[in-house]
């Protein structure tokens, strides 16, 4: 370490996915509940918090195939969460400014998971982050 800056990793994906889940839950708590928003909130909660949970499972994968499969689920859950967040932005335009950073994070997660999967397929060893 130098100047108080950690040089180990650019970021810790486990922490990043957990932080995303916390931010998502905080946002979803702000949304007025009605017959339209309740099912969307539920779907978004499940898919959004699943990203980190599946990443944790991937980190403890039993095989390379299991690792890649779990990361594939992370990618799919990220894409689904992006969809639900865009839907929420449509039904609650006043929260668009709060929703947009979470949408951006889901897009970044998708790119990260695809990259890790591709690297794993090119490497004969399972990649651990």
N, C-alpha and C positions, 0 to 999 in steps of 0.2 A: 504494500500500500504506500501511496505517496499523496501528500496533500489531502488526506482523508478520503480519497477516491479508491474504490475497490477495483482491482485490475483482473480478478479471477475470471469472471464471465461478464459479457455485456449485460445480460439479464438472466434471471433464474425463471425458467418457464413455469415451474411449479408455483412459484410466488406470483408470477404474472397472471396465471389462470385463476388463482385464488382471489387476487385483487380484482380481476374482472368480475368474478362471481359476486363479490361484495358490492362492487359498484352497480352491477346489474340489479341486485336485490334492492339496494337503496333507491334506484330509479323506479323500479316496479312498485315500491311502496307509495310513491308519490301519485300514482295513476288513479284517477277516480274509478271506482268499481261500478260497472253496469253490465247488462246482459251481453254487450259486445266485448268489452275489455276483459272481463273475468277469464274466459277461455284462452284469450290471447296471452294474458299475463301468465296463466298456468303453463301454456306451451313454451313460452319464452323462458320461464323459470327452469323448467325441466331441461330444455336443450342447452341453455346458457350455463347452468351449473354442472351439466354433464361433461362439458369440455375439460375442465380441470380434473374431474373424477376419472375420466377415461385416460387422461394423460398420466395420472398417478398409477393407474393399472398398467399402462404401457411401460412405465419406468420399472415395473416389477414383472415384466413379461417373462413367460416361461420359455419362449423360443423367438427366433427372429420373425417367423410368420405371425406369431401372436402379437409381437411388438408392432409390426407393420399394420396388422388388423386393427389394433387399438388406436393407433394414430390415424388410421382411415376413419374410424368412428369420430375421433376428435375433429377431423376436417369436416365431416358431414354435419356434426352438431354445430360447428361454427357457422356453416352455411345456413343451416336451419335457423339459428339464432339471428343471423343477419336478416333473414326473411321476416321473422316476427318483429324485430326492432323496426324495420321499415314499415311494417303494417301498423305498429303502434304510432310511429311518426305521422302516418296518414290520419289515424283516428284521433290523435291528440297533437295537433300541430304546435300547440304552445310549448310542448316538451322537446321539439325537434333539436334545439341547441344542446339539450342534455343527452339526447339519444344518439346524435351523430358521432361523438367520440367512441361510443360503444360499438356502433356499426363499423367504424374504422378499425377498432381492435379485432372484431370478428374477421374482417378481411385480412388483417395481418396474421392472425392465427392460421387462417387457411393457407396462406403462402408459406408460413413457417412449417406447418405439418406436411405439406406437399414436399417441401425441400428436405425435411428429415427423412420422409419415406423414400424419396429418390436416392438420397445418400446411402440409406440403409440397403437399398436394392443393389447399389454399386459396390458395397463393402461386404466382404464375406463374414464380418463380425457384426453382432448386434451393436448398434450405437446407443450409448447411454448418455443422457444429458444431466 
